[in-house]
Amino acid sequence: MKKDQIKKIAFLIIGLCSLAAISCKKYLEAKPDQSLTVPGTIKDLWAILDNTSTMTLKYPSSSEVLSDNYFLRDDTWAALSSTVLRSQYIWEKNDNTNIDWLSYSVSYASNIVLENLLKIDPGPSPAEWNSVKGSALFFRGLNLYTISQLFAPPLSQSTQNTPYGIPLRLSSNFGEKSVRSTVGETYARILSDFKLSSALLPSKGLTKTRPSRPAAYAMISKTYLAMKQYDSAGYYANKCMMMYDSLLNFNKDIIPSAAAPFKRFNREVIFHARSGSSTILAPARAIIDTTLYRSYQVNDLRKTAYFKANTGVNSGTHCFKGDYDGSGTSSGFVFAGVITDELYLIRAECYARAGQTALAMADLNKLLSTRFNTSFVPLSAVDPDQTLTIILTERRKELLFRGTRWTDLRRLKDENEHSVIPKRWLNGKMYELNPNSSGYVLQLPAAVINLSDMEQNP
Amino acid sequence: MKIFKSISLGVCLAFLPGLLFAQQKVSGYIYSRESPKSPVTGATVRLKGNLKSSISDQNGFFQLDLLADSIIITAVGYKKTALAIPENPGDLLTIYLESTANDLGEVMVSTGYQTIAKERATGSFYKIDNTLLNQNVSTDVISRLEGISSGLLFDRRDANNTKIEIRGLSTIYSNAQPLIILDNFPYEGNINNINPNDVKDITILKDAAASSIWGARAGNGVIVITTKSGRYNSELTLSVNANTTWAEQPRLNTTAIIPSTDYIDLETLLFNKGFYNSRISSPAYNALSPVVEILANKSLSAVQAAAQIDVMRGYDVRDDFRKYIYRDALNQQYNINLSGGIDKLNYFISSGLDKNRQNLIGNELSRVNLKSSMVFRPIKNLELYADVQYTKTATTSNSPGGYGSGYKIRNSNLYPYARLADDRGNPLGLYTLFPKGFTDTLGKAKLLDWRYIPIQELKENDNTSAQHDILTNVGIKYKLSKLLNAEVKYQYERSFTDSRQYKSINTFYTRDLINRFTNLSQNQLELRNPVPMGGILDLTDADLDAYSIRGQLNARKNWADKHDINLLAGTELRQTENIQRTDRTYGYDPEFISFKNVDYINSYPSYNNLFGSNTIPVYDSFKSLLFRYVSVYANGSYTYSNRYTISASARRDASNVFGVSTNDKGTPLWSVGAAWDLSKESFYNYSQVPYLKLRATYGRSGNTNQAVSALTTLQYYPASNSIVNLPSAQILNAANPNLKWERVAMLNLGVDFAAFKNRLSGSIEYYRKKSTDLLAFQQIDFTSGLGYVMTNSATLTGSGVDINLLGKIIDGGFKWNGSLLFSHAAYQVSKVQANSATNGYASDGTTITPIEGYSPYELVSYRWAGLDPKTGDPLGYINGKISKDYSSLINSPFSEQTKHGSGVPLYFGNLRNTFSYKNISLTLNIAYSFGYYFRKPTVNFSDLLNNGTMHLDYLRRWQNPGDEQQTNVPSFVYPSNGERDTFYQYSEINVLKGDHVRLQNVFLEYNFDQSICNKLSIQNLSLYANSANLNLILWRANNQGIDPNQPLGMQPGRNISLGLRFTL
């Protein structure tokens, strides 16, 4: 081969190589998996928030497990495969609480949305952009609220500055170390997330799994209620109800005797969310507290809509079927969203606590008239104290398997006249949850303590 | 006579040179040494010092005027041979040529980029030829490597996922499988498509110098498969190979099932304790076993109940599985190939058929392979090749599954007294969703049968899949000059897989789904049966479309018989695209190919609200994956005086997997090596060891992971996945801007030798390996919203030894050849950012868990302090004190746990002995593995109660004081305590040594006499028999009779193959 031939070949190779190098970059930018994407548009962020399996269906169920709406037969308790459920049933300490903690993935998704949203230009009509931001803040607030009701002590003068608040993750950076906030900071962050979101959210979401402004007001109200700041709770309940206060009339809107009387996304639902299924709460196991069941009057349609008679060894007792997921709770769900009936009860309670008996009773009677059959006679009360007692009794009877009972037990435990000491009987022994018991606050998961060096609850 | 001839020749030579020489001729036949009956056509026979030459004809015949005292014969594919003309040139000569390929001194190894003489290689190559591969009869090619490859470990602990490791693990969570090269390119198709009869040889590239030419995918080692091709100027030959393999049913008696009578006693005990009460009282959400249902039936008297139950004590569900689900497997394999060549063309055409009747009744596989390979040499210096391989694989999988897979009674395993058929063989149903009593009342005959009837399933299932795969290789090679040649290779693979799963209305799946959605209160058909009456048809199309193109320049110069330079450089572009589509049709009627539409949007209440309200399941899905790689590479070696060789290679890869920024960070992967043939030195005079070569290499290769990305990525789900019918997305990957490719660095030192007149030969290699930047899960406090993230955070270091020895122990009429393979591969995690092992960690060594300072397969246990002699409670240690605090025991710090060692053998290999006498030869291949542990399965009472997970240890449980002398199985307590059970299951008492020696493979061959072959006018004929599984353990360290290869599952049945091979 001659020298010029070699030169020609060399040029050819160099030419081909440089051509390859130029087109190479583009060639290698192809997406490896068509179903994968890097979040870059409003649509992508909505898709994250619309992922119902993370954002809607996995809130903790422990709030109901710890409550006194139900009990287990001794043999049912013994047959439970989960030791943590067995301990929670009798308010025993157990730090295997990972399942509840998993709902922090809601905060993570919200933070991802908030961070990526900053890279997107809101444009001239920022309604969608605001709505995404408001939704993400709402979801983060909801997560922090549900976690705080299990893992942080109730807010009080004495706990406000203690370091037993929950960790407040405000960024998706997994490298950041978790630290506990004070109890006061916990509630401040929950309120600020909800309040910010209320200013951004539309009055109605595209679906009931998307947050809306009334839902945000409702959550602010629920948070203030848990903080025992009743004026504010009433104020925000009212703000929510000004926008949405529709009720189902059990006489005509539902068939109380049906296996699952409440359709998913029915018109009482402002915002839909629920826990994962819980074995202990499944109707096959959880028997409704017999005193509670007996407290429903004969003309109370909830008696049929909420409960089903048990058969077999449990016959003579009842299980719960009144969930708002439309599924008849075959798996034991706890509703974690917002339903209008709760708002009526919050506003009524707050009126009562403010001494406005008439307004309080009006709210209560409006709600109850939809729950009783036509023979319902509106209730009346003589003084604010009696009003409050009636409202709290009705609250107990209305809100079952909603996670609210646990928060109520926590906030009322120090009010002598309204406090209840929950009790369990197991294998002939009685267990009590006294007001000063550490059982009111769950242990943080051992795995989280190990990895983060956060302080465990006492 | 002889004397006269030599005198006459002498006279002639002396006096009449011209005249006599012109009249004398030399003639003869040329044959190949390896197949003495096949003539070598086209060989050039030249007189020494003369231009006169002749070419052998198709019979190998040549004739030349005798003008010199010796001739030189050259032929493509054969060694150049010089020959002195014998005293009587008039006699016909018979000359046998040595094939270059078959030359022991010139073993050629292929890297997929080039073929090099092993003698001049610096790297670690292990070559397995066709003969050895054929001693393992199998449908696929990879399993044939077991027991005959150095440094290769088959990890079969997970029966459904056999893993192969070359020189130990090189990665933690990325793909750990070696890269498989088929005919120069990475093989992207289904590895089971390759017809083992078409394989010429396999080379395993073990060290960096051998494998780093494959760059970012070579970190786990490379297996290079080369298929057969024809030879220029060779006779047409036809070879046939046929065999049949028979395999017993799997050994169901090795499952740890609890005898029916004991299981029934346990159920009775639990019933009396009230364990089933909540299940009995809510039959809508629970299933019950027949015994519990009888016990709960208040209309039966105690005597009646006992009588009914006693009947069941006599049943063993395994009997029915043996009879109705399993059978002996029968695999047939036929192969025929044609090969040959003329001066300008060679060809190889092959056709194979495999028909496998598998152990599970209803499961079958058939495979057809066609291969055609042509090489042309149309003009001097130019070579073209075209190779097409077509594979069609058809599978039928109608079995409802083997014992232990499926057959769930709600969430619980099948009870041991279940029956699949009655005494007359009529199929029986299982009440898998609700108790019998409840099921029978449902729907009052307006619903479809709600039982699961396994034998009917087998009959009704109609699941088939057909895969068509076409693999095309074309290439051109042009010799630009004596020095330089250029080649372009192109490979294209296209594969279509059509799977069809038709679930007729008689299958449980369809009946169940229709029933669930039935609403008897509705009269309108679409509302009464939202899932229409009729079958359900699922169709899946999967397409693979892959191409590779490579341009390469090769240069070779050899001068002054001292210097030999070999260089190559090239660039490569590859793309693999996988597209998959699945769709479902409801109400399908195969007779009229009609179907019905369903409403996927609205939710329908389930029958009697047994399952809440649901939307009709959507099974349609799409998948589209695209992987692209661009690489440049170069490789060179220089040999001086046939003694000293140095080599170097470099490669740079880029891909679309990680994102562009990661490519930019990639450093080239490279290797360097040196070899020294000591025995060629003039000072070397150790005659006992005539061949001695030293080698050393160092280099880096890489590893990719297609599942991670540097950016936050979302996976989209279709709207049908969501309860609100909106498209949704899951955050798959947390943003990790620091992502890089994994790197594997390896140092290899080796000695090759031959001693004692080549009676003993082999090699000894030592290596060190360090895999850095390995992607590993880093456990994160879940408050962040993530339990784990993948970061380039781990390092694995390992070292080992590979020894291969070949010995001709007895050489004579009776021959005994031995081959010893020994490998030592030890590795440990030397760095991991966050230990997986936190408090309470215990493991069974089967899954990779990175813990700093330990093997990724480390077995870790709770310390064991025996059984409490009073109660039979298991005891452990907390802070050195004996304790029963199980929740603390199962959370005890890692430092206090027992660390046993690796779950995979540290020392393993084979001893293969071949004995042959006359026409018969017998090969016994013994496999050994040492230095590892396994966790023996045992009873976990909580799992037994809640999931029906059985183990015979239940019978060995502590029952009375004193039992602790004989047993380590704790007492059974009710309510069961999951923490107590976990403690016992993961305590050190259940860890045993895995060391064992087994007879892995037996191969017996009979070669018919040449005289018989000649009579049949064939070249050779042989019959052979093989068994690749005899379940024959010669020695084991555990005294409990457990096969450490199958600690969890049941033993497979033995197998035997019979076959016949001949060449025309």
Interface residues (C-beta under 8 A of the other chain):
Chain A: M1 Q5 I9 I13 L16 C17 A20 C24 K25 Y27 L28 E29 A30 K31 P32 D33 Q34 S35 L36 T37 V38 P39 D44 W46 A47 I48 D50 N51 T52 S53 T54 T56 L57 R73 D74 D75 T76 W77 A78 A79 L80 S81 S82 T83 N94 N98 W101 L102 Y104 S105 V106 S107 Y108 A109 N111 I112 N116 P167 R169 S172 N173 F174 E176 K177 S178 L206 T207 K208 T209 A258 A259 A260 R264 A282 P283 A284 R285 N310 T311 G312 V313 N314 S315 D325 G326 S327 G328 S330 S331 P445 A446 A447 V448 N450 L451 S452
Chain B: K273 G274 F275 Y276 N277 S278 R279 I280 S281 S282 P283 A284 Y285 N286 L480 S481 L483 L484 A486 G551 L553 T571 L573 S603 P605 N608 N609 L610 F611 G612 S613 F622 K623 S624 L625 L626 F627 R628 V630 V632 A654 S655 N656 V657 V660 N663 Q706 S709 L711 T712 T713 L714 Q715 Y716 Y717 N721 S722 I723 V724 L726 P727 S728 A729 Q730 I731 L732 A734 A735 Q779 I780 D781 F782 T783 S784 G785 L786 V789 A834 T838 N839 S887 N891 S942 L945 N946 Y974 P975 N977 G978 E979
